[in-house]
Amino acid sequence: MPDRSWTDGPGFSDVDWAATPLGDPHRWSPALRHAVDFVVNTEYPATLFWGPQLVMVYNEAYTGMIGDKHPAALGASARDVFPEAWHIIGGVMEAVLAGEGPSYVENQLVPLERHGFLEDCYFTYSYSPVHGEDGAVEGVLDIAAETTREVVALRRLDVLTRLRSRLTEVEAADEVLPATVEVLLRAKADLPVVELRSSAAADPGRASVLPDVPPRPLSGTDLLVHEHDGGRVVWLPMRLGAADVDPPVLVARLADGLAPDDDYLDFLRLVATAAGQVRGRLEAREVERSIAQSERRLSEALQNSLLSAPRQPDHVQVAVRYRASEDQAEVGGDWYDSFVDARGRLTVGVGDVSGHDRLAAAGMAHARNMQRAIAYSLDVPPSQVVHHLDGALAGLDDGVLATAVLCRLEQAPEQSAASRWTLRWSNAGSIPPVLLRPSGDVEVLDEGADLMLGVDVEAPRTDHEREIEEGSVLVLCTDGLIERRGTSLTRSIERLARVVGHSVGVGAERLADRLLLELAEGADDDVVVLVLRVGRLD
């Protein structure tokens, strides 16, 4: 994209700059010209506050953050543009202008009137001094990013997490809704006032700052939002099912600084869903089992959505399986991978990021995708792929702790050895691979695992190698498949080897199913299995 001049800014040509404190642009100082040029030519939201009046000049990306303050804010004093936030940002801005150095703030609440009401907005921003030719500070450069959606989403996720934790303590159905209100009463940022009504009917004896009855009958399980006494009130039926014709109702005042958008209303629906599910589980154990199964299927679906289908070149079969823990309904950190790198070599692997939550899932996605990119792009042995992955995870400070095993299969280049392959692998704290040869011999490739990822980026990484022939089968798995309380890991691996050893001539898909059937029952962790068979079955 070619450089833009200051006249290419949002609405710059409509401003009578000569009438502003900045004066005629042709008389601007070199420092001001350079600063404006920088602001206009960056794609990141940026604004310049210039001179003692802190006159605003900003780019197109910044207009989305100030809403209907644009275009009047161009050429105006920041004090006049942001009177509602001046007690927060004014002193900091003036301190930078006075030469006290730059400032940086993350996720700060800065209420703004930009869409017709005083809105709770969060920003990460940096104020930096802009010096003139004599070294004096002439202006302040603001590089900003709005983080409102992220901050509010994480806050609501925390409420839902606390609600879920509290509801696990409830033992009777009639305690579910009071426990829900107990949690919501501490969520003042989203729900300043919360009440639980036995129904939508009026109760003349109840004293409340909220309306007695909704403005119209409640329909189905959906919520109703309406204006009341200068604010917005939501009526949320806590309906268990179609037979619950007159359900309890959660009545709450919405926060004045937040728009009742889809994210806000979906948060409330999730509250009702969580409470309704627990209430139903306690009233009927069959419903509990149904919900648990649905959550598990959702967990597996979400996990599989983060993983791609395995690549299967002509000379091999690759089968993969993922099964969520029977005791966990959250997305976990297990992964599998199978792809052909830039040099035509098949690479497979499994891994397991510690934890069972959204952070583990995010860490899994990062680790798997980075490992795939490194292995695909660089012509280095598996040990160096793992080493580079460990360094990348440490450099990005993701806090990921993970086990992983990475294998590369290369076909012999000699024409006479076309039916033989070389298997190279590196193991970072994972369950050792198991190799089944066509003769029925089983070998646990336990050459001594290296340190897991995320502990010591300087830890040595080792490559191992085996020559294998057509008809061989390689099995990789995460620890959820075999580890059980009260059973040593050595015995668990021996059991895995026995099951694999009884599978000569079995295809990859059938063997993957057999491993789950015979070994995964009672698993209290997520399970990943990858089976690679060299050569196709007749």
C-alpha positions in Angstrom: 0.0 0.0 0.0 1.5 3.4 -0.9 2.2 6.0 1.8 -0.7 8.3 2.5 -0.4 12.1 3.2 -2.1 13.7 6.2 -4.9 14.8 3.9 -5.9 11.1 3.5 -6.9 10.9 7.2 -10.6 10.4 8.1 -12.3 13.6 7.3 -9.1 15.7 7.4 -10.1 17.7 4.3 -13.4 18.8 6.0 -11.6 20.4 9.0 -10.6 24.1 8.9 -7.2 23.4 10.5 -6.3 27.1 10.4 -9.1 27.7 12.9 -7.8 25.1 15.3 -4.9 25.6 17.7 -2.7 23.7 15.3 -3.1 26.4 12.6 -2.4 26.2 8.9 -0.9 22.7 8.1 1.7 24.4 5.9 3.1 26.1 9.0 3.2 22.9 11.1 6.5 22.1 12.8 8.6 19.2 11.3 7.9 17.2 14.5 4.1 17.6 14.0 4.3 16.7 10.3 6.3 13.6 11.0 4.0 12.5 13.8 0.9 13.0 11.7 2.5 11.2 8.9 3.2 8.2 11.2 -0.4 8.2 12.6 -2.0 8.3 9.1 0.3 5.6 7.7 -0.3 3.0 10.5 -3.1 0.5 10.3 -3.3 0.3 14.1 -5.6 2.7 16.0 -3.5 5.7 16.7 -4.1 9.3 17.7 -2.0 12.4 18.3 -2.6 14.9 21.1 -0.7 18.0 20.2 0.4 21.0 22.1 -0.9 22.4 25.4 -4.5 22.0 24.3 -3.8 18.4 23.3 -5.5 18.8 19.9 -6.5 15.5 18.4 -5.3 14.1 15.0 -6.1 10.4 14.4 -6.3 7.8 11.7 -9.2 5.8 10.2 -8.7 2.8 12.6 -9.2 5.1 15.6 -12.6 6.2 14.5 -14.2 2.9 15.4 -13.1 3.3 19.0 -14.7 6.7 19.5 -18.0 6.2 17.7 -20.1 9.2 17.2 -17.4 11.5 18.6 -16.0 11.4 15.1 -15.6 13.6 13.1 -16.1 16.5 15.6 -13.0 15.2 17.5 -10.6 16.1 14.6 -8.8 19.3 15.5 -10.6 19.5 18.9 -9.0 19.4 22.4 -9.0 16.1 24.1 -10.4 17.7 27.2 -13.5 18.7 25.2 -13.7 15.3 23.4 -13.4 13.1 26.5 -14.9 15.1 29.4 -16.5 11.9 30.8 -13.1 10.2 30.9 -10.8 13.1 31.6 -10.5 12.2 35.3 -8.9 8.9 34.2 -6.8 9.8 31.2 -6.2 13.6 31.6 -3.6 13.5 34.3 -1.6 10.7 32.6 -1.7 12.5 29.2 -0.6 15.8 30.8 2.2 14.1 32.7 3.6 12.7 29.4 3.3 16.1 27.8 5.2 17.6 30.8 8.2 15.3 30.1 7.6 12.7 32.8 8.0 9.8 30.4 5.7 7.4 28.6 2.9 5.3 30.1 1.4 2.0 29.4 -1.9 0.6 30.7 -3.6 -2.8 30.0 -7.4 -3.4 30.0 -8.2 -0.1 31.7 -11.9 0.8 32.2 -12.5 4.1 30.4 -16.2 5.0 30.2 -17.1 6.8 27.0 -20.2 8.4 25.5 -19.8 7.3 21.9 -23.1 5.5 21.1 -25.7 7.6 22.9 -25.0 6.4 26.5 -22.1 6.2 28.9 -20.6 3.0 27.9 -18.1 0.8 29.9 -15.1 0.5 27.6 -11.8 -1.2 28.2 -8.5 -0.3 26.4 -4.9 -1.3 26.3 -3.0 1.8 25.3 0.4 3.6 25.5 1.0 7.3 25.7 4.4 8.2 24.3 6.1 11.7 24.1 6.8 13.3 20.7 9.8 15.5 20.8 10.5 18.6 18.8 13.8 19.5 17.2 14.9 21.2 20.5 14.2 18.0 22.4 11.1 19.4 24.2 7.9 17.4 24.3 5.4 18.9 21.8 2.8 16.2 21.8 1.6 12.8 23.0 1.2 9.7 20.7 -1.5 7.3 21.7 -1.4 3.7 20.3 -4.5 1.9 21.5 -6.5 -1.3 21.2 -10.0 -1.8 22.5 -10.3 -4.9 24.7 -13.9 -4.4 25.9 -15.2 -7.6 24.3 -12.3 -9.7 25.7 -12.4 -8.3 29.2 -16.2 -8.6 29.5 -16.1 -12.1 28.0 -13.5 -13.3 30.5 -15.4 -11.7 33.3 -18.6 -13.5 32.3 -16.7 -16.7 31.8 -15.5 -16.4 35.4 -19.1 -16.0 36.6 -20.1 -19.1 34.7 -17.2 -21.0 36.1 -18.0 -20.0 39.6 -21.6 -20.8 39.0 -20.7 -24.3 37.7 -18.4 -24.8 40.8 -21.1 -23.7 43.2 -23.8 -25.9 41.6 -21.6 -29.0 42.0 -22.1 -28.5 45.7 -25.9 -28.5 45.6 -27.5 -31.7 46.7 -31.3 -30.8 46.4 -33.2 -29.5 43.5 -34.8 -26.6 45.5 -31.3 -25.3 46.3 -30.3 -24.8 42.7 -31.9 -21.5 42.0 -31.0 -19.9 45.4 -27.4 -21.0 44.8 -27.5 -19.4 41.3 -28.7 -16.1 42.7 -26.0 -16.3 45.4 -23.3 -16.4 42.6 -25.0 -13.7 40.5 -25.3 -11.3 43.4 -21.5 -11.0 43.3 -21.6 -10.3 39.5 -22.4 -6.6 40.0 -20.5 -5.5 36.9 -23.0 -7.3 34.7 -26.1 -7.6 37.0 -26.3 -4.8 39.6 -29.6 -6.0 41.0 -30.8 -9.7 40.9 -34.0 -11.3 42.3 -35.5 -14.7 42.1 -39.3 -14.8 41.8 -41.4 -17.9 42.3 -43.2 -17.0 39.1 -44.0 -14.0 36.8 -47.1 -13.3 38.8 -47.3 -10.2 40.9 -46.7 -10.5 44.6 -48.2 -7.5 46.4 -46.3 -8.2 49.6 -42.8 -8.1 48.0 -40.7 -4.9 48.3 -38.5 -4.5 45.3 -36.7 -1.9 43.1 -37.6 -4.0 40.1 -41.0 -4.1 38.4 -43.7 -6.5 39.8 -44.7 -8.1 36.5 -43.3 -8.2 33.0 -44.8 -5.8 30.4 -46.1 -8.9 28.5 -46.4 -12.6 29.1 -43.2 -14.6 29.0 -43.0 -17.0 26.1 -41.2 -20.3 26.1 -37.8 -20.2 27.7 -36.5 -17.0 26.2 -35.8 -13.9 28.1 -37.5 -10.5 27.9 -35.7 -7.1 28.2 -37.6 -3.8 28.7 -37.0 -0.3 29.9 -37.8 0.5 33.5 -37.1 3.6 35.5 -34.4 4.8 33.3 -32.7 1.4 33.0 -33.1 -2.0 31.4 -34.6 -5.0 33.2 -34.5 -8.6 32.1 -37.0 -11.3 32.9 -35.4 -14.8 32.5 -37.7 -17.8 33.0 -35.8 -20.6 34.8 -37.9 -23.2 33.0 -36.9 -26.9 33.3 -39.1 -28.2 30.5 -42.3 -27.9 28.6 -44.3 -29.2 31.5 -42.9 -26.4 33.7 -45.8 -24.0 32.8 -45.2 -21.4 35.6 -41.5 -21.6 36.2 -39.5 -19.5 38.6 -38.2 -16.3 37.1 -34.9 -14.5 37.5 -35.4 -10.7 37.4 -32.3 -8.5 37.0 -31.3 -5.0 36.2 -28.7 -4.8 33.4 -25.6 -2.7 33.8 -26.2 0.8 32.4 -22.7 0.9 30.8 -23.3 -2.2 28.7 -25.4 -2.5 25.6 -27.9 -5.4 25.7 -26.3 -7.1 22.7 -26.3 -10.8 21.7 -23.2 -11.5 23.9 -24.9 -10.0 27.0 -28.2 -11.9 26.4 -26.4 -15.2 25.5 -24.5 -14.9 28.9 -27.9 -14.7 30.7 -29.2 -17.7 28.7 -26.1 -19.7 29.7 -26.8 -18.9 33.3 -30.4 -20.2 32.9 -29.2 -23.2 31.0 -26.6 -24.1 33.7 -29.1 -23.8 36.5 -31.8 -25.6 34.6 -29.5 -28.5 33.8 -28.4 -29.0 37.4 -31.9 -28.7 38.6 -33.0 -31.3 36.1 -30.2 -33.6 37.0 -31.1 -33.6 40.6 -34.7 -34.3 39.9 -34.1 -37.1 37.5 -30.8 -39.1 37.3 -31.7 -40.1 33.8 -31.6 -36.5 32.7 -28.3 -36.2 34.5 -26.8 -39.0 32.4 -28.2 -37.5 29.2 -26.7 -34.2 29.9 -23.3 -35.7 30.8 -23.3 -37.7 27.6 -24.2 -34.5 25.6 -21.5 -32.6 27.2 -19.0 -35.3 26.5 -20.0 -35.5 22.9 -19.7 -31.7 22.7 -16.3 -31.9 24.2 -15.2 -34.5 21.7 -16.7 -32.5 18.9 -14.9 -29.4 20.0 -11.6 -31.3 20.4 -12.0 -32.9 17.0 -12.8 -29.5 15.5 -9.4 -28.4 16.6 -7.7 -31.4 14.9 -7.6 -32.1 11.2 -8.2 -35.5 9.5 -5.0 -37.5 9.3 -3.1 -37.5 6.0 -2.9 -41.0 4.5 -0.3 -41.4 1.7 -0.7 -44.3 -0.7 1.8 -46.6 1.1 0.4 -46.4 4.6 -2.8 -46.5 6.7 -3.3 -44.0 9.5 -6.1 -44.3 12.0 -6.7 -41.9 14.8 -9.1 -41.8 17.8 -10.0 -39.2 20.4 -12.1 -39.9 23.4 -13.0 -37.5 26.1 -12.5 -38.6 29.7 -15.6 -40.2 31.3 -15.2 -37.8 34.2 -14.5 -34.6 32.3 -16.9 -32.6 30.2 -14.4 -30.0 29.2 -12.1 -29.7 26.2 -8.7 -31.2 27.0 -5.2 -30.8 25.7 -4.6 -34.1 23.9 -3.7 -34.0 20.2 -2.7 -36.2 17.3 -1.3 -35.3 13.9 -0.4 -36.9 10.6 0.8 -35.0 7.6 3.3 -35.0 4.7 6.1 -32.5 5.0 7.5 -30.3 2.2 9.9 -33.1 1.2 7.2 -35.8 0.9 7.9 -37.5 4.2 5.0 -38.7 6.4 5.2 -37.2 9.9 2.9 -38.4 12.8 2.7 -37.7 16.4 0.6 -37.4 19.6 0.8 -35.0 22.5 -0.8 -34.0 25.7 -0.9 -30.5 27.3 -1.5 -30.5 31.0 -5.0 -29.5 32.1 -8.6 -29.8 31.2 -9.9 -26.4 30.4 -10.0 -23.7 27.7 -6.3 -22.9 28.4 -5.3 -26.5 27.9 -7.2 -26.5 24.6 -5.6 -23.3 23.5 -2.2 -24.6 24.4 -2.9 -27.8 22.5 -3.8 -25.9 19.4 -0.8 -23.7 19.6 1.7 -26.5 20.3 0.2 -28.8 17.6 0.1 -26.1 14.9 3.6 -24.8 15.7 5.0 -28.3 15.6 3.3 -29.0 12.3 4.7 -25.7 10.8 8.3 -26.5 12.1 8.2 -30.1 10.9 6.7 -29.2 7.5 9.1 -26.3 6.8 12.5 -27.3 8.2 14.6 -30.2 7.0 15.7 -31.2 10.5 15.4 -34.5 12.4 12.5 -35.0 14.8 14.6 -34.0 17.8 15.3 -30.6 16.4 11.6 -30.1 15.6 10.8 -30.8 19.2 13.7 -28.5 20.3 12.4 -25.6 18.2 8.9 -26.2 19.4 10.0 -26.1 23.0 11.8 -22.8 22.3 8.8 -21.3 20.6 6.5 -22.2 23.5 9.0 -20.7 25.9 9.4 -17.5 23.8 5.7 -17.0 23.5 5.4 -17.5 27.3 2.2 -19.7 26.9 3.0 -21.5 30.1 2.4 -24.8 28.3 3.6 -28.1 29.9 3.2 -31.0 27.5 4.4 -34.4 26.6 4.8 -35.3 22.9 6.3 -37.9 20.6 7.1 -37.1 17.0 7.8 -39.7 14.3 8.9 -39.5 10.7 8.6 -42.3 8.2 10.9 -42.3 5.2 10.9 -44.8 2.4 14.2 -46.3 1.3 15.3 -44.6 -1.9 17.0 -47.7 -3.3 14.8 -49.5 -5.8 15.8 -52.9 -4.3 14.6 -51.7 -0.8 11.3 -50.2 -1.9 9.4 -52.3 0.6 11.5 -51.0 3.6 11.3 -47.8 5.5 13.2 -45.9 8.1 11.3 -44.7 11.3 12.9 -41.8 13.2 11.4 -40.4 16.3 12.0 -38.2 19.3 10.1 -38.6 22.6 9.5 -35.7 25.0 8.1 -37.4 28.1 5.4 -39.4 26.3 4.3 -43.0 26.4 6.8 -44.9 24.2 5.7 -46.0 20.8 5.0 -49.7 20.2 6.1 -51.4 17.0 4.5 -54.6 15.7 6.5 -56.3 12.9 4.9 -58.7 10.4 6.5 -61.6 12.1 4.4 -60.9 15.3 7.4 -59.6 17.2 6.5 -56.6 19.4 9.0 -53.9 20.5 8.3 -51.1 22.9 10.5 -48.3 21.6 11.5 -47.2 25.0 14.9 -45.7 24.4 14.5 -43.4 27.4 12.2 -40.4 27.0 13.6 -36.9 27.0 12.2 -34.1 29.3 8.7 -32.9 28.6 8.0 -29.6 26.9 7.9 -26.4 28.9 10.4 -27.4 31.6 13.9 -26.6 30.3 14.3 -25.2 26.8 18.0 -26.2 26.9 17.3 -29.8 27.7 18.9 -32.2 25.1 16.7 -33.9 22.6 17.5 -37.3 21.1 16.7 -39.0 17.8 16.1 -42.7 17.6 15.9 -44.9 14.5 14.5 -48.3 13.3 14.5 -50.0 10.0 11.0 -51.4 9.4 9.4 -53.5 6.7 6.1 -53.5 4.9 3.3 -54.8 7.2 4.7 -53.2 10.3 2.4 -51.4 12.6 3.3 -48.4 14.9 1.0 -47.4 17.8 1.2 -44.0 19.5 -1.0 -43.0 22.4 -1.3 -40.5 25.2 -1.2 -41.7 28.8 -5.0 -41.6 29.2 -5.2 -44.9 27.2 -3.2 -47.0 29.7 -2.5 -45.2 33.0 -4.8 -46.3 35.8 -4.7 -45.7 39.5 -3.0 -48.5 41.4 -1.3 -49.9 38.3 2.4 -49.3 37.6 3.2 -47.6 34.3 5.5 -50.5 33.4 2.6 -53.0 33.7 0.3 -50.7 31.8 2.8 -50.5 28.9 3.2 -54.3 28.9 -0.6 -54.7 28.6 -0.6 -52.3 25.7 2.1 -54.3 24.0 0.2 -57.6 24.5 -3.0 -56.1 22.8 -0.9 -54.9 19.9 1.0 -58.2 19.7 -2.3 -60.0 19.1 -3.2 -57.9 16.1 -1.0 -59.2 13.3 -2.7 -58.6 10.0 -5.3 -56.3 11.5 -5.9 -53.0 9.7 -5.2 -49.6 11.3 -8.8 -48.7 11.8 -9.7 -52.0 13.4 -6.7 -51.9 15.7 -7.5 -48.4 16.8 -11.0 -49.6 17.7 -9.7 -52.6 19.5 -7.3 -50.5 21.6 -10.1 -48.3 22.8 -12.4 -51.2 23.5 -9.8 -53.2 25.5 -7.8 -50.4 27.2 -9.8 -47.2 27.4 -12.6 -48.4 29.7 -12.5 -46.5 33.0 -10.1 -43.8 31.7 -10.1 -40.8 33.9 -8.2 -38.7 31.3 -8.6 -37.9 27.7 -7.4 -40.6 25.3 -5.7 -40.2 21.9 -4.6 -43.2 19.8 -2.8 -43.1 16.5 -2.1 -46.3 14.6 0.1 -46.4 11.5 0.4 -49.5 9.3 3.1 -49.5 6.6 1.6 -51.0 3.5 -2.0 -51.6 2.6 -3.9 -54.8 3.5 -4.7 -57.1 0.6 
